């Protein structure tokens, strides 16, 4: 169990992370996944900088 440091004010809290599960579909081959930095096609979002870039 997490013990708070009694000398710290305000007391520290642990962060809560929520991560949605990823479906194993539309996977890249290993070589392509390594070059793109992701195994999942749906997660490949290349940076398109500039004013004409895609904004999500």
PDB file of N, CA, C and O in Angstrom, chain B, residues numbered from 101:
ATOM      1  N   UNK B 101       0.839  -1.179   0.000  1.00  0.00           N
ATOM      2  CA  UNK B 101       0.000   0.000   0.000  1.00  0.00           C
ATOM      3  C   UNK B 101       0.884   1.242   0.000  1.00  0.00           C
ATOM      4  O   UNK B 101       1.958   1.245   0.602  1.00  0.00           O
ATOM      5  N   UNK B 102       0.446   2.261  -0.652  1.00  0.00           N
ATOM      6  CA  UNK B 102       1.184   3.512  -0.752  1.00  0.00           C
ATOM      7  C   UNK B 102       1.136   4.268   0.570  1.00  0.00           C
ATOM      8  O   UNK B 102       0.062   4.508   1.120  1.00  0.00           O
ATOM      9  N   UNK B 103       2.299   4.638   1.069  1.00  0.00           N
ATOM     10  CA  UNK B 103       2.394   5.403   2.312  1.00  0.00           C
ATOM     11  C   UNK B 103       2.714   6.859   1.974  1.00  0.00           C
ATOM     12  O   UNK B 103       3.701   7.138   1.293  1.00  0.00           O
ATOM     13  N   UNK B 104       1.895   7.770   2.442  1.00  0.00           N
ATOM     14  CA  UNK B 104       2.176   9.178   2.211  1.00  0.00           C
ATOM     15  C   UNK B 104       3.256   9.654   3.169  1.00  0.00           C
ATOM     16  O   UNK B 104       3.336   9.194   4.308  1.00  0.00           O
ATOM     17  N   UNK B 105       4.077  10.570   2.706  1.00  0.00           N
ATOM     18  CA  UNK B 105       5.121  11.144   3.529  1.00  0.00           C
ATOM     19  C   UNK B 105       4.476  12.169   4.464  1.00  0.00           C
ATOM     20  O   UNK B 105       3.928  13.161   3.983  1.00  0.00           O
ATOM     21  N   UNK B 106       4.524  11.963   5.786  1.00  0.00           N
ATOM     22  CA  UNK B 106       3.839  12.875   6.699  1.00  0.00           C
ATOM     23  C   UNK B 106       4.399  14.294   6.670  1.00  0.00           C
ATOM     24  O   UNK B 106       3.712  15.225   7.089  1.00  0.00           O
ATOM     25  N   UNK B 107       5.631  14.487   6.186  1.00  0.00           N
ATOM     26  CA  UNK B 107       6.214  15.822   6.123  1.00  0.00           C
ATOM     27  C   UNK B 107       5.824  16.599   4.873  1.00  0.00           C
ATOM     28  O   UNK B 107       6.120  17.790   4.777  1.00  0.00           O
ATOM     29  N   UNK B 108       5.180  15.965   3.933  1.00  0.00           N
ATOM     30  CA  UNK B 108       4.823  16.615   2.668  1.00  0.00           C
ATOM     31  C   UNK B 108       3.468  17.294   2.774  1.00  0.00           C
ATOM     32  O   UNK B 108       2.521  16.718   3.309  1.00  0.00           O
ATOM     33  N   UNK B 109       3.375  18.511   2.268  1.00  0.00           N
ATOM     34  CA  UNK B 109       2.091  19.190   2.196  1.00  0.00           C
ATOM     35  C   UNK B 109       2.007  19.910   0.877  1.00  0.00           C
ATOM     36  O   UNK B 109       2.951  20.640   0.574  1.00  0.00           O
ATOM     37  N   UNK B 110       0.992  19.790   0.065  1.00  0.00           N
ATOM     38  CA  UNK B 110      -0.136  18.890   0.247  1.00  0.00           C
ATOM     39  C   UNK B 110       0.293  17.439   0.038  1.00  0.00           C
ATOM     40  O   UNK B 110       1.299  17.183  -0.624  1.00  0.00           O
ATOM     41  N   UNK B 111      -0.457  16.489   0.594  1.00  0.00           N
ATOM     42  CA  UNK B 111      -0.086  15.080   0.437  1.00  0.00           C
ATOM     43  C   UNK B 111      -0.114  14.656  -1.031  1.00  0.00           C
ATOM     44  O   UNK B 111      -0.969  15.095  -1.800  1.00  0.00           O
ATOM     45  N   UNK B 112       0.828  13.804  -1.404  1.00  0.00           N
ATOM     46  CA  UNK B 112       0.915  13.339  -2.784  1.00  0.00           C
ATOM     47  C   UNK B 112      -0.106  12.245  -3.051  1.00  0.00           C
ATOM     48  O   UNK B 112      -0.434  11.459  -2.162  1.00  0.00           O
ATOM     49  N   UNK B 113      -0.608  12.200  -4.281  1.00  0.00           N
ATOM     50  CA  UNK B 113      -1.535  11.147  -4.697  1.00  0.00           C
ATOM     51  C   UNK B 113      -0.926  10.403  -5.875  1.00  0.00           C
ATOM     52  O   UNK B 113      -0.151  10.969  -6.646  1.00  0.00           O
ATOM     53  N   UNK B 114      -1.275   9.156  -6.004  1.00  0.00           N
ATOM     54  CA  UNK B 114      -0.870   8.393  -7.171  1.00  0.00           C
ATOM     55  C   UNK B 114      -1.741   8.798  -8.348  1.00  0.00           C
ATOM     56  O   UNK B 114      -2.901   9.169  -8.170  1.00  0.00           O
ATOM     57  N   UNK B 115      -1.185   8.726  -9.541  1.00  0.00           N
ATOM     58  CA  UNK B 115      -1.951   9.015 -10.749  1.00  0.00           C
ATOM     59  C   UNK B 115      -2.804   7.813 -11.120  1.00  0.00           C
ATOM     60  O   UNK B 115      -2.465   6.676 -10.795  1.00  0.00           O
ATOM     61  N   UNK B 116      -3.898   8.068 -11.793  1.00  0.00           N
ATOM     62  CA  UNK B 116      -4.763   6.998 -12.282  1.00  0.00           C
ATOM     63  C   UNK B 116      -4.745   7.063 -13.808  1.00  0.00           C
ATOM     64  O   UNK B 116      -5.173   8.052 -14.404  1.00  0.00           O
ATOM     65  N   UNK B 117      -4.246   5.998 -14.428  1.00  0.00           N
ATOM     66  CA  UNK B 117      -4.175   5.936 -15.885  1.00  0.00           C
ATOM     67  C   UNK B 117      -5.278   5.031 -16.411  1.00  0.00           C
ATOM     68  O   UNK B 117      -5.510   3.943 -15.883  1.00  0.00           O
ATOM     69  N   UNK B 118      -5.946   5.484 -17.442  1.00  0.00           N
ATOM     70  CA  UNK B 118      -6.929   4.634 -18.116  1.00  0.00           C
ATOM     71  C   UNK B 118      -6.445   4.435 -19.544  1.00  0.00           C
ATOM     72  O   UNK B 118      -6.196   5.398 -20.270  1.00  0.00           O
ATOM     73  N   UNK B 119      -6.316   3.190 -19.932  1.00  0.00           N
ATOM     74  CA  UNK B 119      -5.813   2.841 -21.249  1.00  0.00           C
ATOM     75  C   UNK B 119      -6.819   1.918 -21.907  1.00  0.00           C
ATOM     76  O   UNK B 119      -7.040   0.805 -21.431  1.00  0.00           O
ATOM     77  N   UNK B 120      -7.438   2.369 -23.006  1.00  0.00           N
ATOM     78  CA  UNK B 120      -8.386   1.480 -23.678  1.00  0.00           C
ATOM     79  C   UNK B 120      -7.666   0.291 -24.297  1.00  0.00           C
ATOM     80  O   UNK B 120      -6.518   0.411 -24.727  1.00  0.00           O
ATOM     81  N   UNK B 121      -8.329  -0.843 -24.343  1.00  0.00           N
ATOM     82  CA  UNK B 121      -7.716  -2.023 -24.944  1.00  0.00           C
ATOM     83  C   UNK B 121      -7.669  -1.865 -26.460  1.00  0.00           C
ATOM     84  O   UNK B 121      -8.560  -1.269 -27.066  1.00  0.00           O
ATOM     85  N   UNK B 122      -6.622  -2.405 -27.054  1.00  0.00           N
ATOM     86  CA  UNK B 122      -6.415  -2.320 -28.500  1.00  0.00           C
ATOM     87  C   UNK B 122      -6.817  -3.639 -29.136  1.00  0.00           C
ATOM     88  O   UNK B 122      -6.380  -4.703 -28.697  1.00  0.00           O
ATOM     89  N   UNK B 123      -7.644  -3.572 -30.163  1.00  0.00           N
ATOM     90  CA  UNK B 123      -8.019  -4.790 -30.892  1.00  0.00           C
ATOM     91  C   UNK B 123      -6.866  -5.231 -31.788  1.00  0.00           C
ATOM     92  O   UNK B 123      -6.202  -4.401 -32.408  1.00  0.00           O
ATOM     93  N   UNK B 124      -6.634  -6.524 -31.852  1.00  0.00           N
ATOM     94  CA  UNK B 124      -5.576  -7.062 -32.692  1.00  0.00           C
ATOM     95  C   UNK B 124      -6.115  -7.289 -34.100  1.00  0.00           C
ATOM     96  O   UNK B 124      -6.407  -8.416 -34.498  1.00  0.00           O
ATOM     97  N   UNK B 125      -6.241  -6.195 -34.840  1.00  0.00           N
ATOM     98  CA  UNK B 125      -6.701  -6.272 -36.221  1.00  0.00           C
ATOM     99  C   UNK B 125      -5.905  -5.282 -37.064  1.00  0.00           C
ATOM    100  O   UNK B 125      -5.403  -4.285 -36.546  1.00  0.00           O
ATOM    101  N   UNK B 126      -5.791  -5.550 -38.329  1.00  0.00           N
ATOM    102  CA  UNK B 126      -5.025  -4.736 -39.268  1.00  0.00           C
ATOM    103  C   UNK B 126      -3.617  -4.481 -38.742  1.00  0.00           C
ATOM    104  O   UNK B 126      -3.219  -3.339 -38.512  1.00  0.00           O
ATOM    105  N   UNK B 127      -2.874  -5.568 -38.557  1.00  0.00           N
ATOM    106  CA  UNK B 127      -1.505  -5.481 -38.052  1.00  0.00           C
ATOM    107  C   UNK B 127      -0.531  -5.315 -39.207  1.00  0.00           C
ATOM    108  O   UNK B 127      -0.725  -5.878 -40.284  1.00  0.00           O
ATOM    109  N   UNK B 128       0.526  -4.531 -38.969  1.00  0.00           N
ATOM    110  CA  UNK B 128       1.592  -4.382 -39.951  1.00  0.00           C
ATOM    111  C   UNK B 128       2.525  -5.585 -39.873  1.00  0.00           C
ATOM    112  O   UNK B 128       2.655  -6.200 -38.815  1.00  0.00           O
ATOM    113  N   UNK B 129       3.174  -5.925 -40.986  1.00  0.00           N
ATOM    114  CA  UNK B 129       4.261  -6.910 -40.918  1.00  0.00           C
ATOM    115  C   UNK B 129       5.382  -6.328 -40.038  1.00  0.00           C
ATOM    116  O   UNK B 129       5.467  -5.113 -39.866  1.00  0.00           O
ATOM    117  N   UNK B 130       6.230  -7.187 -39.489  1.00  0.00           N
ATOM    118  CA  UNK B 130       7.246  -6.766 -38.526  1.00  0.00           C
ATOM    119  C   UNK B 130       8.134  -5.638 -39.062  1.00  0.00           C
ATOM    120  O   UNK B 130       8.356  -4.653 -38.357  1.00  0.00           O
ATOM    121  N   UNK B 131       8.644  -5.760 -40.287  1.00  0.00           N
ATOM    122  CA  UNK B 131       9.547  -4.746 -40.839  1.00  0.00           C
ATOM    123  C   UNK B 131       8.862  -3.384 -40.924  1.00  0.00           C
ATOM    124  O   UNK B 131       9.453  -2.364 -40.569  1.00  0.00           O
ATOM    125  N   UNK B 132       7.620  -3.369 -41.393  1.00  0.00           N
ATOM    126  CA  UNK B 132       6.878  -2.107 -41.525  1.00  0.00           C
ATOM    127  C   UNK B 132       6.532  -1.550 -40.144  1.00  0.00           C
ATOM    128  O   UNK B 132       6.587  -0.337 -39.937  1.00  0.00           O
ATOM    129  N   UNK B 133       6.178  -2.418 -39.203  1.00  0.00           N
ATOM    130  CA  UNK B 133       5.851  -1.976 -37.850  1.00  0.00           C
ATOM    131  C   UNK B 133       7.059  -1.311 -37.194  1.00  0.00           C
ATOM    132  O   UNK B 133       6.909  -0.287 -36.529  1.00  0.00           O
ATOM    133  N   UNK B 134       8.243  -1.871 -37.370  1.00  0.00           N
ATOM    134  CA  UNK B 134       9.455  -1.282 -36.798  1.00  0.00           C
ATOM    135  C   UNK B 134       9.759   0.081 -37.409  1.00  0.00           C
ATOM    136  O   UNK B 134      10.205   0.987 -36.705  1.00  0.00           O
ATOM    137  N   UNK B 135       9.525   0.237 -38.702  1.00  0.00           N
ATOM    138  CA  UNK B 135       9.825   1.518 -39.342  1.00  0.00           C
ATOM    139  C   UNK B 135       8.790   2.587 -38.992  1.00  0.00           C
ATOM    140  O   UNK B 135       9.108   3.777 -38.995  1.00  0.00           O
ATOM    141  N   UNK B 136       7.564   2.180 -38.693  1.00  0.00           N
ATOM    142  CA  UNK B 136       6.507   3.142 -38.366  1.00  0.00           C
ATOM    143  C   UNK B 136       6.318   3.355 -36.875  1.00  0.00           C
ATOM    144  O   UNK B 136       5.635   4.295 -36.469  1.00  0.00           O
ATOM    145  N   UNK B 137       6.907   2.507 -36.057  1.00  0.00           N
ATOM    146  CA  UNK B 137       6.829   2.682 -34.613  1.00  0.00           C
ATOM    147  C   UNK B 137       5.567   2.149 -33.976  1.00  0.00           C
ATOM    148  O   UNK B 137       5.312   2.413 -32.801  1.00  0.00           O
ATOM    149  N   UNK B 138       4.765   1.398 -34.728  1.00  0.00           N
ATOM    150  CA  UNK B 138       3.560   0.790 -34.174  1.00  0.00           C
ATOM    151  C   UNK B 138       3.222  -0.470 -34.941  1.00  0.00           C
ATOM    152  O   UNK B 138       3.493  -0.576 -36.137  1.00  0.00           O
ATOM    153  N   UNK B 139       2.634  -1.413 -34.252  1.00  0.00           N
ATOM    154  CA  UNK B 139       2.184  -2.650 -34.880  1.00  0.00           C
ATOM    155  C   UNK B 139       0.798  -2.481 -35.496  1.00  0.00           C
ATOM    156  O   UNK B 139       0.429  -3.198 -36.426  1.00  0.00           O
ATOM    157  N   UNK B 140       0.043  -1.530 -34.969  1.00  0.00           N
ATOM    158  CA  UNK B 140      -1.352  -1.359 -35.356  1.00  0.00           C
ATOM    159  C   UNK B 140      -1.527  -0.257 -36.397  1.00  0.00           C
ATOM    160  O   UNK B 140      -1.077   0.872 -36.202  1.00  0.00           O
ATOM    161  N   UNK B 141      -2.185  -0.595 -37.501  1.00  0.00           N
ATOM    162  CA  UNK B 141      -2.444   0.374 -38.553  1.00  0.00           C
ATOM    163  C   UNK B 141      -3.244   1.568 -38.032  1.00  0.00           C
ATOM    164  O   UNK B 141      -2.992   2.704 -38.435  1.00  0.00           O
ATOM    165  N   UNK B 142      -4.190   1.324 -37.157  1.00  0.00           N
ATOM    166  CA  UNK B 142      -5.054   2.392 -36.651  1.00  0.00           C
ATOM    167  C   UNK B 142      -4.295   3.410 -35.811  1.00  0.00           C
ATOM    168  O   UNK B 142      -4.761   4.538 -35.645  1.00  0.00           O
ATOM    169  N   UNK B 143      -3.131   3.035 -35.276  1.00  0.00           N
ATOM    170  CA  UNK B 143      -2.361   3.945 -34.433  1.00  0.00           C
ATOM    171  C   UNK B 143      -1.301   4.724 -35.205  1.00  0.00           C
ATOM    172  O   UNK B 143      -0.630   5.582 -34.630  1.00  0.00           O
ATOM    173  N   UNK B 144      -1.140   4.445 -36.484  1.00  0.00           N
ATOM    174  CA  UNK B 144      -0.131   5.156 -37.262  1.00  0.00           C
ATOM    175  C   UNK B 144      -0.706   6.493 -37.716  1.00  0.00           C
ATOM    176  O   UNK B 144      -1.523   6.556 -38.635  1.00  0.00           O
ATOM    177  N   UNK B 145      -0.267   7.550 -37.058  1.00  0.00           N
ATOM    178  CA  UNK B 145      -0.723   8.908 -37.369  1.00  0.00           C
ATOM    179  C   UNK B 145       0.503   9.784 -37.576  1.00  0.00           C
ATOM    180  O   UNK B 145       0.974  10.421 -36.635  1.00  0.00           O
ATOM    181  N   UNK B 146       1.029   9.822 -38.808  1.00  0.00           N
ATOM    182  CA  UNK B 146       2.236  10.605 -39.045  1.00  0.00           C
ATOM    183  C   UNK B 146       1.983  12.092 -38.819  1.00  0.00           C
ATOM    184  O   UNK B 146       0.882  12.586 -39.061  1.00  0.00           O
ATOM    185  N   UNK B 147       3.013  12.803 -38.351  1.00  0.00           N
ATOM    186  CA  UNK B 147       2.898  14.232 -38.110  1.00  0.00           C
ATOM    187  C   UNK B 147       2.810  14.974 -39.431  1.00  0.00           C
ATOM    188  O   UNK B 147       3.651  14.799 -40.313  1.00  0.00           O
ATOM    189  N   UNK B 148       1.803  15.790 -39.557  1.00  0.00           N
ATOM    190  CA  UNK B 148       1.637  16.631 -40.740  1.00  0.00           C
ATOM    191  C   UNK B 148       1.625  18.072 -40.251  1.00  0.00           C
ATOM    192  O   UNK B 148       0.564  18.673 -40.081  1.00  0.00           O
ATOM    193  N   UNK B 149       2.806  18.616 -40.028  1.00  0.00           N
ATOM    194  CA  UNK B 149       2.952  19.947 -39.454  1.00  0.00           C
ATOM    195  C   UNK B 149       2.536  21.052 -40.408  1.00  0.00           C
ATOM    196  O   UNK B 149       2.246  20.818 -41.582  1.00  0.00           O
ATOM    197  N   UNK B 150       2.515  22.254 -39.874  1.00  0.00           N
ATOM    198  CA  UNK B 150       2.145  23.407 -40.678  1.00  0.00           C
ATOM    199  C   UNK B 150       0.679  23.737 -40.562  1.00  0.00           C
ATOM    200  O   UNK B 150      -0.090  22.997 -39.950  1.00  0.00           O
ATOM    201  N   UNK B 151       0.302  24.829 -41.140  1.00  0.00           N
ATOM    202  CA  UNK B 151      -1.082  25.284 -41.064  1.00  0.00           C
ATOM    203  C   UNK B 151      -2.045  24.394 -41.843  1.00  0.00           C
ATOM    204  O   UNK B 151      -3.227  24.303 -41.508  1.00  0.00           O
ATOM    205  N   UNK B 152      -1.537  23.745 -42.872  1.00  0.00           N
ATOM    206  CA  UNK B 152      -2.401  22.870 -43.673  1.00  0.00           C
ATOM    207  C   UNK B 152      -2.483  21.473 -43.081  1.00  0.00           C
ATOM    208  O   UNK B 152      -3.191  20.620 -43.615  1.00  0.00           O
ATOM    209  N   UNK B 153      -1.767  21.223 -41.981  1.00  0.00           N
ATOM    210  CA  UNK B 153      -1.749  19.902 -41.357  1.00  0.00           C
ATOM    211  C   UNK B 153      -3.096  19.490 -40.797  1.00  0.00           C
ATOM    212  O   UNK B 153      -3.982  20.319 -40.593  1.00  0.00           O
ATOM    213  N   UNK B 154      -3.231  18.225 -40.558  1.00  0.00           N
ATOM    214  CA  UNK B 154      -4.472  17.667 -40.030  1.00  0.00           C
ATOM    215  C   UNK B 154      -4.578  17.985 -38.548  1.00  0.00           C
ATOM    216  O   UNK B 154      -3.631  17.767 -37.793  1.00  0.00           O
ATOM    217  N   UNK B 155      -5.719  18.495 -38.135  1.00  0.00           N
ATOM    218  CA  UNK B 155      -5.961  18.777 -36.715  1.00  0.00           C
ATOM    219  C   UNK B 155      -7.032  17.837 -36.215  1.00  0.00           C
ATOM    220  O   UNK B 155      -8.098  17.708 -36.817  1.00  0.00           O
ATOM    221  N   UNK B 156      -6.739  17.183 -35.111  1.00  0.00           N
ATOM    222  CA  UNK B 156      -7.683  16.225 -34.547  1.00  0.00           C
ATOM    223  C   UNK B 156      -8.359  16.817 -33.345  1.00  0.00           C
ATOM    224  O   UNK B 156      -9.196  16.163 -32.723  1.00  0.00           O
TER     225      UNK B 156
END
